[in-house]
């Protein structure tokens, strides 16, 4: 059984006991979170597609940790003009574990 869920504007395919990294949530580590924007549920070949979401369906998970992603360097240059700019960025992530899919 799996579900397609909209979490913070992004779509994820989730299964029970799967772990995934999503954009930072405002929740403490160890707390339960619920996502009710379930777009699709597949229960061993029986597919429910939402219009736009599946009514009564929700996915619950547990926040495992908050962490930062790898550093990304952004380098801009204009040739023959002496223009060079370097920026860095580290995205903030939350690791969650899916505990239950209710259809």
NUMIKE-140637 format. One record per residue: residue in three letters; x, y, z of N, C-alpha, C, O, CB in turn. Coordinates in nm, 4 decimals. Glycine has a CB too. Example, Ala and Ser with C-alpha at 12.3 -4.5 7.8 and 13.67 -1.06 7.14 Angstrom:
BEGIN
ALA | 1.3190 | -0.5690 | 0.7800 | 1.2300 | -0.4500 | 0.7800 | 1.3200 | -0.3300 | 0.7800 | 1.4236 | -0.3319 | 0.8465 | 1.1308 | -0.4473 | 0.9046
SER | 1.2850 | -0.2250 | 0.7080 | 1.3670 | -0.1060 | 0.7140 | 1.2900 | 0.0030 | 0.7870 | 1.3409 | 0.1138 | 0.8039 | 1.4084 | -0.0598 | 0.5725
REM end
This chain:
BEGIN
UNK | 0.0854 | -0.1183 | 0.0000 | 0.0000 | 0.0000 | 0.0000 | 0.0891 | 0.1235 | 0.0000 | 0.1832 | 0.1348 | 0.0785 | -0.0966 | 0.0005 | 0.1228
UNK | 0.0569 | 0.2148 | -0.0896 | 0.1303 | 0.3405 | -0.0928 | 0.0334 | 0.4538 | -0.1213 | -0.0803 | 0.4318 | -0.1630 | 0.2431 | 0.3365 | -0.1986
UNK | 0.0805 | 0.5752 | -0.0979 | -0.0007 | 0.6945 | -0.1207 | 0.0879 | 0.8043 | -0.1782 | 0.2085 | 0.8083 | -0.1543 | -0.0694 | 0.7419 | 0.0110
UNK | 0.0250 | 0.8929 | -0.2545 | 0.0910 | 1.0134 | -0.3029 | 0.0351 | 1.1285 | -0.2200 | -0.0856 | 1.1525 | -0.2191 | 0.0681 | 1.0359 | -0.4588
UNK | 0.1242 | 1.1997 | -0.1501 | 0.0836 | 1.3024 | -0.0544 | 0.1473 | 1.4355 | -0.0918 | 0.2624 | 1.4406 | -0.1351 | 0.1227 | 1.2621 | 0.0897
UNK | 0.0711 | 1.5431 | -0.0747 | 0.1226 | 1.6783 | -0.0944 | 0.1679 | 1.7312 | 0.0416 | 0.0867 | 1.7545 | 0.1311 | 0.0142 | 1.7724 | -0.1592
UNK | 0.2995 | 1.7497 | 0.0551 | 0.3571 | 1.7996 | 0.1799 | 0.4339 | 1.9267 | 0.1475 | 0.5341 | 1.9219 | 0.0761 | 0.4502 | 1.6926 | 0.2480
UNK | 0.3887 | 2.0394 | 0.1986 | 0.4543 | 2.1691 | 0.1821 | 0.4770 | 2.2026 | 0.0350 | 0.5825 | 2.2540 | -0.0021 | 0.5872 | 2.1707 | 0.2566
UNK | 0.3772 | 2.1732 | -0.0486 | 0.3845 | 2.2102 | -0.1882 | 0.4571 | 2.1114 | -0.2777 | 0.4676 | 2.1347 | -0.3981 | 0.4491 | 2.3398 | -0.1994
UNK | 0.5075 | 2.0016 | -0.2226 | 0.5740 | 1.8996 | -0.3016 | 0.5008 | 1.7670 | -0.2854 | 0.4413 | 1.7407 | -0.1809 | 0.7220 | 1.8859 | -0.2603
UNK | 0.5053 | 1.6836 | -0.3892 | 0.4379 | 1.5547 | -0.3864 | 0.5391 | 1.4447 | -0.3580 | 0.6468 | 1.4406 | -0.4174 | 0.3644 | 1.5282 | -0.5194
UNK | 0.5021 | 1.3546 | -0.2651 | 0.5883 | 1.2443 | -0.2257 | 0.5110 | 1.1138 | -0.2331 | 0.3922 | 1.1095 | -0.2010 | 0.6444 | 1.2664 | -0.0842
UNK | 0.5777 | 1.0079 | -0.2750 | 0.5215 | 0.8735 | -0.2699 | 0.5663 | 0.8125 | -0.1379 | 0.6861 | 0.7980 | -0.1136 | 0.5668 | 0.7856 | -0.3936
UNK | 0.4703 | 0.7763 | -0.0522 | 0.5037 | 0.7275 | 0.0812 | 0.4446 | 0.5885 | 0.1019 | 0.3393 | 0.5553 | 0.0474 | 0.4525 | 0.8248 | 0.1896
UNK | 0.5136 | 0.5090 | 0.1808 | 0.4683 | 0.3780 | 0.2243 | 0.4868 | 0.3703 | 0.3748 | 0.5559 | 0.4533 | 0.4339 | 0.5456 | 0.2632 | 0.1515
UNK | 0.4247 | 0.2699 | 0.4369 | 0.4386 | 0.2536 | 0.5814 | 0.5845 | 0.2258 | 0.6151 | 0.6514 | 0.1496 | 0.5453 | 0.3473 | 0.1393 | 0.6336
UNK | 0.6332 | 0.2869 | 0.7209 | 0.7699 | 0.2733 | 0.7724 | 0.8773 | 0.3315 | 0.6799 | 0.9957 | 0.3040 | 0.6990 | 0.7996 | 0.1283 | 0.7968
UNK | 0.8381 | 0.4112 | 0.5805 | 0.9395 | 0.4746 | 0.4957 | 0.9853 | 0.6051 | 0.5606 | 0.9090 | 0.6702 | 0.6321 | 0.8838 | 0.5012 | 0.3521
UNK | 1.1100 | 0.6422 | 0.5350 | 1.1670 | 0.7659 | 0.5872 | 1.1917 | 0.8587 | 0.4698 | 1.2357 | 0.8154 | 0.3634 | 1.2988 | 0.7395 | 0.6671
UNK | 1.1627 | 0.9879 | 0.4900 | 1.1877 | 1.0834 | 0.3831 | 1.2246 | 1.2184 | 0.4400 | 1.1927 | 1.2520 | 0.5540 | 1.0662 | 1.0959 | 0.2926
UNK | 1.2936 | 1.2954 | 0.3558 | 1.3370 | 1.4307 | 0.3913 | 1.2456 | 1.5292 | 0.3218 | 1.2283 | 1.5241 | 0.2000 | 1.4863 | 1.4557 | 0.3520
UNK | 1.1862 | 1.6201 | 0.4003 | 1.0972 | 1.7220 | 0.3470 | 1.1482 | 1.8582 | 0.3929 | 1.2360 | 1.8669 | 0.4787 | 0.9495 | 1.6983 | 0.3927
UNK | 1.0925 | 1.9637 | 0.3353 | 1.1317 | 2.0972 | 0.3791 | 1.0970 | 2.1138 | 0.5264 | 1.0042 | 2.0504 | 0.5766 | 1.0624 | 2.2066 | 0.2937
UNK | 1.1709 | 2.1981 | 0.5945 | 1.1608 | 2.2145 | 0.7399 | 1.0175 | 2.2380 | 0.7859 | 0.9489 | 2.3267 | 0.7351 | 1.2479 | 2.3297 | 0.7853
UNK | 0.9725 | 2.1574 | 0.8829 | 0.8416 | 2.1728 | 0.9453 | 0.8579 | 2.2403 | 1.0806 | 0.9618 | 2.2275 | 1.1453 | 0.7709 | 2.0359 | 0.9605
UNK | 0.7552 | 2.3116 | 1.1227 | 0.7556 | 2.3751 | 1.2540 | 0.6984 | 2.2771 | 1.3563 | 0.5904 | 2.3002 | 1.4108 | 0.6739 | 2.5082 | 1.2524
UNK | 0.7694 | 2.1692 | 1.3822 | 0.7273 | 2.0677 | 1.4786 | 0.8511 | 2.0206 | 1.5552 | 0.9615 | 2.0169 | 1.5010 | 0.6553 | 1.9472 | 1.4073
UNK | 0.8309 | 1.9854 | 1.6800 | 0.9413 | 1.9372 | 1.7630 | 0.9775 | 1.7938 | 1.7244 | 0.8954 | 1.7203 | 1.6695 | 0.9042 | 1.9450 | 1.9130
UNK | 1.1012 | 1.7557 | 1.7538 | 1.1447 | 1.6191 | 1.7273 | 1.0675 | 1.5226 | 1.8160 | 1.0503 | 1.5476 | 1.9353 | 1.2967 | 1.6042 | 1.7502
UNK | 1.0212 | 1.4126 | 1.7581 | 0.9470 | 1.3121 | 1.8330 | 0.7965 | 1.3321 | 1.8323 | 0.7239 | 1.2472 | 1.8840 | 0.9944 | 1.3101 | 1.9728
UNK | 0.7469 | 1.4422 | 1.7750 | 0.6026 | 1.4654 | 1.7732 | 0.5394 | 1.4015 | 1.6504 | 0.6063 | 1.3729 | 1.5512 | 0.5721 | 1.6156 | 1.7762
UNK | 0.4092 | 1.3802 | 1.6600 | 0.3316 | 1.3229 | 1.5503 | 0.2844 | 1.4349 | 1.4579 | 0.2476 | 1.5428 | 1.5042 | 0.2107 | 1.2416 | 1.6044
UNK | 0.2855 | 1.4089 | 1.3276 | 0.2336 | 1.5030 | 1.2291 | 0.1372 | 1.4285 | 1.1379 | 0.1552 | 1.3098 | 1.1106 | 0.3490 | 1.5690 | 1.1470
UNK | 0.0332 | 1.5002 | 1.0904 | -0.0644 | 1.4409 | 0.9999 | -0.0726 | 1.5234 | 0.8732 | -0.0680 | 1.6463 | 0.8769 | -0.2026 | 1.4302 | 1.0668
UNK | -0.0848 | 1.4545 | 0.7612 | -0.0986 | 1.5181 | 0.6311 | -0.2301 | 1.4708 | 0.5714 | -0.2515 | 1.3507 | 0.5549 | 0.0228 | 1.4850 | 0.5370
UNK | -0.3192 | 1.5659 | 0.5385 | -0.4507 | 1.5281 | 0.4874 | -0.4683 | 1.5547 | 0.3389 | -0.5750 | 1.5273 | 0.2840 | -0.5565 | 1.6008 | 0.5628
UNK | -0.3657 | 1.6076 | 0.2724 | -0.3720 | 1.6296 | 0.1274 | -0.3221 | 1.5043 | 0.0560 | -0.2131 | 1.5034 | -0.0014 | -0.2876 | 1.7547 | 0.0854
UNK | -0.4032 | 1.3985 | 0.0602 | -0.3679 | 1.2717 | -0.0043 | -0.4271 | 1.2741 | -0.1448 | -0.5488 | 1.2836 | -0.1609 | -0.4206 | 1.1473 | 0.0781
UNK | -0.3417 | 1.2656 | -0.2462 | -0.3851 | 1.2762 | -0.3845 | -0.4220 | 1.1415 | -0.4451 | -0.5080 | 1.1356 | -0.5330 | -0.2775 | 1.3406 | -0.4667
UNK | -0.3588 | 1.0326 | -0.4003 | -0.3836 | 0.9003 | -0.4559 | -0.3493 | 0.7953 | -0.3521 | -0.2540 | 0.8108 | -0.2758 | -0.3021 | 0.8780 | -0.5853
UNK | -0.4278 | 0.6880 | -0.3495 | -0.3986 | 0.5737 | -0.2626 | -0.4079 | 0.4473 | -0.3470 | -0.5056 | 0.4276 | -0.4192 | -0.4973 | 0.5675 | -0.1400
UNK | -0.3059 | 0.3612 | -0.3381 | -0.3060 | 0.2319 | -0.4052 | -0.3012 | 0.1246 | -0.2976 | -0.2019 | 0.1121 | -0.2259 | -0.1856 | 0.2183 | -0.5051
UNK | -0.4093 | 0.0467 | -0.2865 | -0.4185 | -0.0588 | -0.1868 | -0.4205 | -0.1927 | -0.2598 | -0.5273 | -0.2474 | -0.2874 | -0.5452 | -0.0413 | -0.0966
UNK | -0.3019 | -0.2451 | -0.2908 | -0.2848 | -0.3734 | -0.3605 | -0.3642 | -0.3793 | -0.4898 | -0.4381 | -0.4748 | -0.5140 | -0.3264 | -0.4882 | -0.2702
UNK | -0.3488 | -0.2772 | -0.5725 | -0.4147 | -0.2754 | -0.7027 | -0.5456 | -0.1990 | -0.7063 | -0.5924 | -0.1639 | -0.8146 | -0.4393 | -0.4136 | -0.7466
UNK | -0.6059 | -0.1724 | -0.5923 | -0.7281 | -0.0916 | -0.5868 | -0.6868 | 0.0537 | -0.5693 | -0.6417 | 0.0940 | -0.4621 | -0.8233 | -0.1379 | -0.4703
UNK | -0.7023 | 0.1311 | -0.6745 | -0.6525 | 0.2684 | -0.6761 | -0.7673 | 0.3652 | -0.6523 | -0.8722 | 0.3560 | -0.7160 | -0.5821 | 0.2999 | -0.8100
UNK | -0.7461 | 0.4585 | -0.5595 | -0.8394 | 0.5690 | -0.5363 | -0.7676 | 0.6975 | -0.5761 | -0.6606 | 0.7289 | -0.5239 | -0.8881 | 0.5743 | -0.3855
UNK | -0.8278 | 0.7712 | -0.6690 | -0.7701 | 0.8978 | -0.7139 | -0.8589 | 1.0100 | -0.6632 | -0.9808 | 1.0048 | -0.6794 | -0.7560 | 0.9028 | -0.8700
UNK | -0.7995 | 1.1104 | -0.6025 | -0.8756 | 1.2218 | -0.5478 | -0.9091 | 1.3265 | -0.6514 | -0.8437 | 1.3374 | -0.7551 | -0.8002 | 1.2851 | -0.4360
UNK | -1.0122 | 1.4032 | -0.6215 | -1.0553 | 1.5136 | -0.7088 | -1.0690 | 1.6392 | -0.6251 | -1.1839 | 1.6719 | -0.5954 | -1.1901 | 1.4805 | -0.7810
UNK | -0.9733 | 1.7107 | -0.5848 | -0.8291 | 1.6900 | -0.6019 | -0.7674 | 1.6008 | -0.4950 | -0.6570 | 1.5501 | -0.5147 | -0.7587 | 1.8226 | -0.6019
UNK | -0.8370 | 1.5796 | -0.3796 | -0.7824 | 1.4923 | -0.2760 | -0.8811 | 1.3811 | -0.2456 | -0.9999 | 1.3924 | -0.2755 | -0.7498 | 1.5720 | -0.1481
UNK | -0.8312 | 1.2736 | -0.1859 | -0.9146 | 1.1611 | -0.1459 | -0.9827 | 1.1978 | -0.0145 | -0.9160 | 1.2325 | 0.0830 | -0.8305 | 1.0294 | -0.1317
UNK | -1.1157 | 1.1900 | -0.0122 | -1.1912 | 1.2289 | 0.1072 | -1.1696 | 1.1279 | 0.2202 | -1.1767 | 1.0069 | 0.1987 | -1.3415 | 1.2408 | 0.0744
UNK | -1.1433 | 1.1786 | 0.3400 | -1.1276 | 1.0940 | 0.4579 | -0.9910 | 1.0273 | 0.4696 | -0.9661 | 0.9558 | 0.5667 | -1.2327 | 0.9892 | 0.4573
UNK | -0.9037 | 1.0486 | 0.3748 | -0.7719 | 0.9849 | 0.3793 | -0.6714 | 1.0779 | 0.4469 | -0.6770 | 1.1999 | 0.4317 | -0.7239 | 0.9478 | 0.2366
UNK | -0.5802 | 1.0177 | 0.5212 | -0.4730 | 1.0953 | 0.5825 | -0.3529 | 1.0054 | 0.6069 | -0.3641 | 0.8831 | 0.6155 | -0.5202 | 1.1603 | 0.7147
UNK | -0.2399 | 1.0691 | 0.6175 | -0.1136 | 1.0000 | 0.6416 | -0.0546 | 1.0575 | 0.7687 | -0.0430 | 1.1792 | 0.7826 | -0.0146 | 1.0150 | 0.5206
UNK | -0.0171 | 0.9707 | 0.8615 | 0.0430 | 1.0184 | 0.9860 | 0.1882 | 0.9728 | 0.9916 | 0.2240 | 0.8654 | 0.9432 | -0.0361 | 0.9668 | 1.1102
UNK | 0.2697 | 1.0571 | 1.0515 | 0.4118 | 1.0279 | 1.0621 | 0.4700 | 1.0850 | 1.1897 | 0.4010 | 1.1504 | 1.2679 | 0.4864 | 1.0825 | 0.9419
UNK | 0.5979 | 1.0591 | 1.2091 | 0.6673 | 1.1038 | 1.3286 | 0.7923 | 1.1797 | 1.2856 | 0.8649 | 1.1351 | 1.1968 | 0.7031 | 0.9838 | 1.4216
UNK | 0.8174 | 1.2941 | 1.3483 | 0.9357 | 1.3742 | 1.3178 | 1.0562 | 1.3104 | 1.3860 | 1.0592 | 1.2958 | 1.5082 | 0.9172 | 1.5226 | 1.3640
UNK | 1.1554 | 1.2725 | 1.3056 | 1.2753 | 1.2089 | 1.3608 | 1.3830 | 1.3108 | 1.3946 | 1.4405 | 1.3057 | 1.5034 | 1.3304 | 1.1065 | 1.2628
UNK | 1.4118 | 1.4045 | 1.3021 | 1.5178 | 1.5014 | 1.3280 | 1.5062 | 1.6192 | 1.2331 | 1.4374 | 1.6130 | 1.1312 | 1.6556 | 1.4360 | 1.3147
UNK | 1.5748 | 1.7265 | 1.2689 | 1.5894 | 1.8439 | 1.1841 | 1.7374 | 1.8526 | 1.1463 | 1.8246 | 1.8360 | 1.2316 | 1.5392 | 1.9758 | 1.2570
UNK | 1.7655 | 1.8784 | 1.0193 | 1.9032 | 1.8838 | 0.9749 | 1.9176 | 1.9742 | 0.8537 | 1.8189 | 2.0223 | 0.7981 | 1.9541 | 1.7445 | 0.9430
UNK | 2.0426 | 1.9967 | 0.8136 | 2.0727 | 2.0789 | 0.6973 | 2.1237 | 1.9902 | 0.5851 | 2.1896 | 1.8890 | 0.6093 | 2.1761 | 2.1885 | 0.7318
UNK | 2.0926 | 2.0293 | 0.4623 | 2.1407 | 1.9565 | 0.3456 | 2.2839 | 1.9950 | 0.3121 | 2.3479 | 2.0704 | 0.3854 | 2.0503 | 1.9822 | 0.2259
UNK | 2.3330 | 1.9426 | 0.2013 | 2.4683 | 1.9743 | 0.1562 | 2.4750 | 2.1190 | 0.1093 | 2.3748 | 2.1772 | 0.0678 | 2.5123 | 1.8788 | 0.0431
UNK | 2.5949 | 2.1758 | 0.1167 | 2.6140 | 2.3133 | 0.0727 | 2.6136 | 2.3192 | -0.0795 | 2.6768 | 2.2378 | -0.1467 | 2.7455 | 2.3711 | 0.1289
UNK | 2.5418 | 2.4161 | -0.1316 | 2.5359 | 2.4405 | -0.2748 | 2.6019 | 2.5755 | -0.2998 | 2.5644 | 2.6758 | -0.2390 | 2.3878 | 2.4373 | -0.3286
UNK | 2.7001 | 2.5777 | -0.3893 | 2.7654 | 2.7037 | -0.4234 | 2.7064 | 2.7585 | -0.5514 | 2.6881 | 2.6861 | -0.6493 | 2.9175 | 2.6851 | -0.4378
UNK | 2.6767 | 2.8877 | -0.5495 | 2.6232 | 2.9574 | -0.6662 | 2.7294 | 3.0579 | -0.7087 | 2.7658 | 3.1469 | -0.6318 | 2.4843 | 3.0282 | -0.6350
UNK | 2.7788 | 3.0434 | -0.8309 | 2.8854 | 3.1297 | -0.8817 | 2.8360 | 3.2001 | -1.0069 | 2.7908 | 3.1355 | -1.1015 | 3.0148 | 3.0483 | -0.9114
UNK | 2.8446 | 3.3328 | -1.0075 | 2.8034 | 3.4125 | -1.1227 | 2.9243 | 3.4881 | -1.1757 | 3.0066 | 3.5377 | -1.0986 | 2.6884 | 3.5107 | -1.0851
UNK | 2.9343 | 3.4965 | -1.3073 | 3.0465 | 3.5655 | -1.3683 | 3.0030 | 3.6241 | -1.5021 | 2.9282 | 3.5618 | -1.5775 | 3.1668 | 3.4701 | -1.3863
UNK | 3.0507 | 3.7437 | -1.5300 | 3.0322 | 3.8043 | -1.6618 | 3.1703 | 3.8210 | -1.7221 | 3.2549 | 3.8909 | -1.6663 | 2.9554 | 3.9423 | -1.6535
UNK | 3.1928 | 3.7587 | -1.8331 | 3.3272 | 3.7578 | -1.8894 | 3.3696 | 3.8963 | -1.9369 | 3.2898 | 3.9757 | -1.9866 | 3.3350 | 3.6590 | -2.0043
UNK | 3.4973 | 3.9207 | -1.9192 | 3.5629 | 4.0460 | -1.9597 | 3.5101 | 4.1693 | -1.8866 | 3.5400 | 4.2810 | -1.9288 | 3.5463 | 4.0659 | -2.1079
UNK | 3.4352 | 4.1544 | -1.7819 | 3.3818 | 4.2713 | -1.7092 | 3.4367 | 4.2800 | -1.5665 | 3.4161 | 4.3804 | -1.4983 | 3.2283 | 4.2654 | -1.7050
UNK | 3.5054 | 4.1769 | -1.5219 | 3.5578 | 4.1783 | -1.3861 | 3.4521 | 4.1514 | -1.2807 | 3.4727 | 4.1826 | -1.1634 | 3.6227 | 4.3096 | -1.3585
UNK | 3.3379 | 4.0933 | -1.3207 | 3.2273 | 4.0685 | -1.2283 | 3.2270 | 3.9216 | -1.1889 | 3.2113 | 3.8334 | -1.2733 | 3.0913 | 4.1086 | -1.2917
UNK | 3.2447 | 3.8962 | -1.0580 | 3.2372 | 3.7610 | -1.0047 | 3.1692 | 3.7679 | -0.8681 | 3.2075 | 3.8490 | -0.7839 | 3.3795 | 3.6956 | -0.9944
UNK | 3.0679 | 3.6828 | -0.8457 | 2.9975 | 3.6767 | -0.7180 | 2.9806 | 3.5302 | -0.6800 | 2.9410 | 3.4482 | -0.7628 | 2.8589 | 3.7494 | -0.7255
UNK | 3.0107 | 3.4978 | -0.5554 | 2.9920 | 3.3621 | -0.5054 | 2.8959 | 3.3665 | -0.3880 | 2.9123 | 3.4463 | -0.2958 | 3.1275 | 3.2979 | -0.4640
UNK | 2.7958 | 3.2803 | -0.3921 | 2.7009 | 3.2653 | -0.2827 | 2.6946 | 3.1193 | -0.2431 | 2.7230 | 3.0314 | -0.3245 | 2.5607 | 3.3179 | -0.3222
UNK | 2.6579 | 3.0929 | -0.1194 | 2.6387 | 2.9566 | -0.0718 | 2.5010 | 2.9431 | -0.0098 | 2.4411 | 3.0409 | 0.0349 | 2.7477 | 2.9177 | 0.0295
UNK | 2.4516 | 2.8186 | -0.0080 | 2.3185 | 2.7942 | 0.0468 | 2.3134 | 2.6535 | 0.1040 | 2.3655 | 2.5595 | 0.0439 | 2.2088 | 2.8136 | -0.0614
UNK | 2.2505 | 2.6387 | 0.2206 | 2.2240 | 2.5068 | 0.2789 | 2.0758 | 2.4999 | 0.3119 | 2.0260 | 2.5791 | 0.3919 | 2.3122 | 2.4809 | 0.4069
UNK | 2.0051 | 2.4055 | 0.2505 | 1.8610 | 2.3904 | 0.2702 | 1.8345 | 2.3233 | 0.4041 | 1.9079 | 2.2330 | 0.4442 | 1.7975 | 2.3087 | 0.1549
UNK | 1.7299 | 2.3670 | 0.4733 | 1.6890 | 2.3077 | 0.6001 | 1.5871 | 2.1970 | 0.5725 | 1.4893 | 2.2184 | 0.5009 | 1.6296 | 2.4159 | 0.6958
UNK | 1.6105 | 2.0788 | 0.6297 | 1.5233 | 1.9639 | 0.6080 | 1.4721 | 1.9090 | 0.7398 | 1.5299 | 1.9336 | 0.8457 | 1.5967 | 1.8549 | 0.5308
UNK | 1.3622 | 1.8340 | 0.7318 | 1.3089 | 1.7570 | 0.8429 | 1.2969 | 1.6130 | 0.7968 | 1.2421 | 1.5859 | 0.6899 | 1.1711 | 1.8132 | 0.8916
UNK | 1.3480 | 1.5204 | 0.8774 | 1.3345 | 1.3791 | 0.8444 | 1.2140 | 1.3245 | 0.9186 | 1.2042 | 1.3372 | 1.0407 | 1.4637 | 1.2994 | 0.8804
UNK | 1.1214 | 1.2630 | 0.8437 | 1.0026 | 1.2044 | 0.9055 | 0.9950 | 1.0566 | 0.8689 | 1.0510 | 1.0122 | 0.7687 | 0.8735 | 1.2791 | 0.8606
UNK | 0.9235 | 0.9813 | 0.9540 | 0.8974 | 0.8407 | 0.9265 | 0.7465 | 0.8230 | 0.9201 | 0.6745 | 0.8650 | 1.0107 | 0.9617 | 0.7471 | 1.0352
UNK | 0.6990 | 0.7609 | 0.8131 | 0.5558 | 0.7386 | 0.7939 | 0.5140 | 0.6203 | 0.8794 | 0.5743 | 0.5132 | 0.8728 | 0.5213 | 0.7139 | 0.6434
UNK | 0.4098 | 0.6405 | 0.9603 | 0.3659 | 0.5357 | 1.0512 | 0.2337 | 0.4718 | 1.0103 | 0.2105 | 0.3540 | 1.0374 | 0.3537 | 0.5913 | 1.1892
UNK | 0.1458 | 0.5501 | 0.9442 | 0.0146 | 0.4935 | 0.9103 | -0.0448 | 0.5673 | 0.7920 | -0.0311 | 0.6890 | 0.7788 | -0.0815 | 0.5001 | 1.0311
UNK | -0.1121 | 0.4897 | 0.7047 | -0.1876 | 0.5458 | 0.5939 | -0.3326 | 0.5042 | 0.6126 | -0.3645 | 0.3854 | 0.6080 | -0.1314 | 0.4984 | 0.4551
UNK | -0.4205 | 0.6019 | 0.6338 | -0.5627 | 0.5755 | 0.6557 | -0.6374 | 0.6122 | 0.5290 | -0.6273 | 0.7252 | 0.4813 | -0.6179 | 0.6551 | 0.7786
UNK | -0.7130 | 0.5168 | 0.4738 | -0.7852 | 0.5469 | 0.3507 | -0.9282 | 0.5663 | 0.3773 | -1.0051 | 0.5927 | 0.2848 | -0.7675 | 0.4399 | 0.2495
REM end
